[in-house]
Amino acid sequence: MSIKKEENGSMRLRWPIEDIVAFAKRYAITHGLLCLIPDNLDQATIVPFSLYPSPYSYSHFKFIWSIQTAYNRLYNRISLDDEILEKALSPVIPLDDFVERLWKLHRNCKRRQSIQLDIYRNDYMLDTKVDKMRQIEFNTISSAFAGLTGIVADLHKAILHYGIENCHVRELKLDEKYEKSSTIDLILPNEALKKSAEAMIKAFELYNNENACILFIIVPNERNVCDQNALIDEIQKLKPNIHFHLKTFEQLTNELLYDEKTFNIYLKSSYDEIAIVYYRAGYIPDHYINEKCWLIREYIEQSRAIKCPTIRSQLAGCKIVQAYLTNENIIEKYINNKNLSKNIRSTFASMFAFDNNQTREKYINLLRQNPNGYVLKPNREGGGNNKYDDEILKLIENKENHLNSYIAMEKILPPKCTTCLIKPNGKHLLHVECINEIGIYGTMVTNVDTNEEYINDVIGYLVRTKTTDTNEGGVATGYSVLDCLDVSQNNNELSKIFSQEL
Amino acid sequence: MSIKKEENGSMRLRWPIEDIVAFAKRYAITHGLLCLIPDNLDQATIVPFSLYPSPYSYSHFKFIWSIQTAYNRLYNRISLDDEILEKALSPVIPLDDFVERLWKLHRNCKRRQSIQLDIYRNDYMLDTKVDKMRQIEFNTISSAFAGLTGIVADLHKAILHYGIENCHVRELKLDEKYEKSSTIDLILPNEALKKSAEAMIKAFELYNNENACILFIIVPNERNVCDQNALIDEIQKLKPNIHFHLKTFEQLTNELLYDEKTFNIYLKSSYDEIAIVYYRAGYIPDHYINEKCWLIREYIEQSRAIKCPTIRSQLAGCKIVQAYLTNENIIEKYINNKNLSKNIRSTFASMFAFDNNQTREKYINLLRQNPNGYVLKPNREGGGNNKYDDEILKLIENKENHLNSYIAMEKILPPKCTTCLIKPNGKHLLHVECINEIGIYGTMVTNVDTNEEYINDVIGYLVRTKTTDTNEGGVATGYSVLDCLDVSQNNNELSKIFSQEL
């Protein structure tokens, strides 16, 4: 018997596809790419992910990266501008108890902390109609997945390294000159986790009590614990002496102490003073299960603690504010640089609300004529409740007065790619047609009284990929999977190599 | 309201115990202290662990550490001594098909690789009857948990750091002078994972084909994947260009190529030449589901690949060999240093087999008179089938001829400690009486023709803790939990602090 190994330079799978899938799952489980199983907090399952990075346009990615610090500043300034916030929110306040309550809370609280900490995530899709990146939404509260997105990149690197013969992976830095290469795949590096931790630590230092702690407010039976714990670990790695606590709003009703003289807040069990309140809960009404929970939010808001985010910053993330910003001369008020404001404006999809009697009929007609050209989005976080196509027509015919609860957004037509989606319980989707949504993370630590920017940074990215046959998004809801990007010149190669296997 | 924090130097819990348990579980899930759930390989659950390190005697630990390299050499030499192996195994060969088959396979295979790689784990308990460490067993195949034991130490450090006020943890190095301290806890560091990887890499380099790969032989539906993947990751970190494959015996029946001219073995899919075969399967008959699987084992054994372990090394780990070594002047043949051989001998519990007609009746009488003083252990890996107390008497009365399948070992009476055991699905055991079993990992890379020792090292340890009301062991079987050690002077403090909470 004579055994010969083919020796040519072209890429090909080294393992059969089922071994690659098995390896990928073992990697995911070993490296904490996990979420808990509902109803059993001692068991975890893999967070859905793609088997290899999706091809993407380097220039478009670089573009949204380049405008993020201006976007950070824009949203920071909007959150501080009560006049604009009120104007933008006013049509929604009478319709939406939750927004109304947040708004009133904000108006009743006196600011006692000039340091503001924000961790943003700005979500985009590439619109092939105009070959431009279009903003989907701007998240100002609980910007998730910074702790997991880096694991997916590492997973992809391991798969390409082990699973594919003659595959060389290069990590491209955004500030490096892009050298075109036909043989090397480029995956962008991701510092979302590390720099989120650094922003928190900077804010902690500005609070100026090294014995104080960081409070994570979480939902009961939180499933996305690996994502959150990664942030805790990263803080611990950089600054081991910062203590932290994880509490639900309901737990805090028994455990939070509010000192009306100093405006400090403490935790009863340890008497730890709270320097930073980091919200991974509080963005939907269900998180406040009773009035006491609302009282906790109020105590925190009017305390000296640094809030991530403040209520005003949370409100700035409402979709109605996003729609309001598309009006002329709004963003130009905050962004002095014409080029930057033009670039930011270029990411605005056409959006409209139905609160203005002068324009309402015009917009309804636009929807009637072209219902497939728009998406109706509720003015809420969470996803999963958008209206499309016939649903839009039905809403107009039967419940026209409900339109005010929605924002209409021009439908984005992102480019399609073919990939393999790995979901738990053996529900793989091999070689399916998909689209990508890109989130850019940004951090800000500012003194809102002096306008000093201690940190204004673009720190990393999130890629979520879903099949083209689903309208809905969301990794937690099972529609999307986590992914990363291949921006090399021949970035359709990987898809071809994996397809050969079938 | 005035809020004051008590400021004294004594240790106390910073979090309520339920928060500490919740934190510990989140940490375990995030850091891969996990095993798969039976029947769902996409879901994982926490590997049982203790909430804080168990108190232990530093001098006893240091003693077993100090003799491990001599132990490594002893077992390495025994594995190479066919005469001794045959003498020791001869009573079992007629009784045990599995041992017989391994023995015959070994005798029929010609050695074509002079490099031998061994990863051992030597398990002990402290016997309070004599205040000495006593060997429980010496593992030569599939020495598990090197990948997880370090995570437990990190978990304990995190719990002590975050969860306990005024708690300072110091990591003691075994070669450092031990400075007694009443305020600092000492936890021994663990390099079991890193140095296992280093031994594999050294063997790989000695095989001398950088394009070859490492083959992990695993069981179907392997649950302990995080432990195994940790080793792969560690190898990858140290030597990224080594490729590896994971296969079951059954998969190999289709995929292994054996070249009868060169005695090389390959994998069909990639034509990767196999430099090292690392067995995480093959230690019980059930792993060989058909004759083809046995043929695979034979091909590998007679190939040029470096086996971890060889069949001869696997056979040296049989309990009957362990019993045989307690006979006079056996170990002295391999260990020239009188002090070392005396020290090794001091770890031998009284053991006997029933194969010798001259002594059989005497030993049966010993058991009859004092059944509580002995344990009967089957001559097999795996655990869970020992006989105790009345079971021993029943066996003697009803099935005396079965005795030959067992080794009798004097019962060890380890010291008791109080700790908190965290098991999945909410089955915590808080403040229960427990005993500890300590495993010391050793690695060897040798040239068995020249006796050159490239590596002979003691690399780390495993601590398994179980309640005193269970006779059986095994983490995978749910009896034991992973643990680590506190060897500080006042090492009962932690137990007191955690008890105060109740």
Chai-1 contact restraints between the chains, C-beta under 6 A:
chainA,res_idxA,chainB,res_idxB,connection_type,confidence,min_distance_angstrom,max_distance_angstrom,comment,restraint_id
A,M1,B,D259,contact,1.0,0.0,6.0,A-B,restraint_1
A,I3,B,L257,contact,1.0,0.0,6.0,A-B,restraint_2
A,I3,B,D259,contact,1.0,0.0,6.0,A-B,restraint_3
A,I3,B,Y266,contact,1.0,0.0,6.0,A-B,restraint_4
A,K5,B,Y271,contact,1.0,0.0,6.0,A-B,restraint_5
A,R14,B,S270,contact,1.0,0.0,6.0,A-B,restraint_6
A,P16,B,S269,contact,1.0,0.0,6.0,A-B,restraint_7
A,R26,B,V225,contact,1.0,0.0,6.0,A-B,restraint_8
A,R26,B,N229,contact,1.0,0.0,6.0,A-B,restraint_9
A,I29,B,A44,contact,1.0,0.0,6.0,A-B,restraint_10
A,T30,B,G32,contact,1.0,0.0,6.0,A-B,restraint_11
A,T30,B,C226,contact,1.0,0.0,6.0,A-B,restraint_12
A,T30,B,N229,contact,1.0,0.0,6.0,A-B,restraint_13
A,G32,B,T30,contact,1.0,0.0,6.0,A-B,restraint_14
A,D42,B,T45,contact,1.0,0.0,6.0,A-B,restraint_15
A,D42,B,I46,contact,1.0,0.0,6.0,A-B,restraint_16
A,D42,B,P424,contact,1.0,0.0,6.0,A-B,restraint_17
A,D42,B,N425,contact,1.0,0.0,6.0,A-B,restraint_18
A,Q43,B,Q43,contact,1.0,0.0,6.0,A-B,restraint_19
A,Q43,B,T45,contact,1.0,0.0,6.0,A-B,restraint_20
A,A44,B,I29,contact,1.0,0.0,6.0,A-B,restraint_21
A,A44,B,A44,contact,1.0,0.0,6.0,A-B,restraint_22
A,T45,B,D42,contact,1.0,0.0,6.0,A-B,restraint_23
A,T45,B,Q43,contact,1.0,0.0,6.0,A-B,restraint_24
A,I46,B,D42,contact,1.0,0.0,6.0,A-B,restraint_25
A,V225,B,R26,contact,1.0,0.0,6.0,A-B,restraint_26
A,C226,B,T30,contact,1.0,0.0,6.0,A-B,restraint_27
A,N229,B,R26,contact,1.0,0.0,6.0,A-B,restraint_28
A,N229,B,T30,contact,1.0,0.0,6.0,A-B,restraint_29
A,L257,B,I3,contact,1.0,0.0,6.0,A-B,restraint_30
A,D259,B,M1,contact,1.0,0.0,6.0,A-B,restraint_31
A,D259,B,I3,contact,1.0,0.0,6.0,A-B,restraint_32
A,Y266,B,I3,contact,1.0,0.0,6.0,A-B,restraint_33
A,S269,B,P16,contact,1.0,0.0,6.0,A-B,restraint_34
A,S270,B,R14,contact,1.0,0.0,6.0,A-B,restraint_35
A,Y271,B,K5,contact,1.0,0.0,6.0,A-B,restraint_36
A,P424,B,D42,contact,1.0,0.0,6.0,A-B,restraint_37
A,N425,B,D42,contact,1.0,0.0,6.0,A-B,restraint_38
